[in-house]
């Protein structure tokens, strides 16, 4: 017996490597994230689970899944989930905690680099033909205070400390 799982196209692209290595017995059906289309794909395939992104869904999605069905959010938030509908249709909600921790930590370091080296500012200046040859500052040896020292904060600390030789101070 094959278990069908409907996955929005965007989330499928994000997790393609994972989805391509599912155990036998599971079949992925990709779908547009539009609620009507998503609900139709769930109904037509008899899927018991759907993997969605951050879109907000009103009712059709919940109606399409049978009792005990699973709505999994590919990401950490569940803001787009209507919990009244979840209760009404007896569904299960899941998300993927820590799925974006590396991406957020890397982005944080890119933004620190942008600020330190003034890249965005210099880009704007160059586009206005008024570049003054500013260089910004090196981050090596600088102190970095991280407020909120959870998984992401710790990853930022590792990158900053081991990758850029910064002195890291974590709080919280």
Steps between C-alpha positions, in 0.01 A plus 500: 500500500628847408455799730457823305642823639416829330781757515482856375741557212705757691550268796581212268780705342634588847506137614549322166791289627299379797187428297696308236629258764175399666453139597298289258127528555484879498419706193545876477249700297601861445237771491455869456466667842162650409253362756241384247759317288668352806167372634411350161832317483451362850146384417592348162798305635357402837805651670508473877768767539591834348820701533449873466696823530407821677181571303180555695219252439134560581292185461531290184835353603361380832184358342702302244693302762327218682491474878848428634663657193823694537583856403875548523648847472839492323663756727477609859188715525140389497339842466313405181322210671140550616482303824122523518491311168760253631278420799183492290644249251707300754833559326859488620742792455877472479786725402870455439681669786859594425453447124609856428752551783806479272344734243410759762845482662670539162275791406581665833871480424446635146310796647776562755749494213283738297490746789869468586616539139224749410411302187140618463598858568788491252278333238253789528785751479644334190159498331479876565856542362619637832723220632757637745718189538391410852603153617306429818648305787641151545311274738804294602563546871185708553254425778157365405217502753226247429175548688306175495742212516280219371580275202531785251699720738743215561543441128568871445752485784683206339518669161610832653753342735653228283443655158576864572700481824254726678464513879146385569289584804168315531211616716178316571 
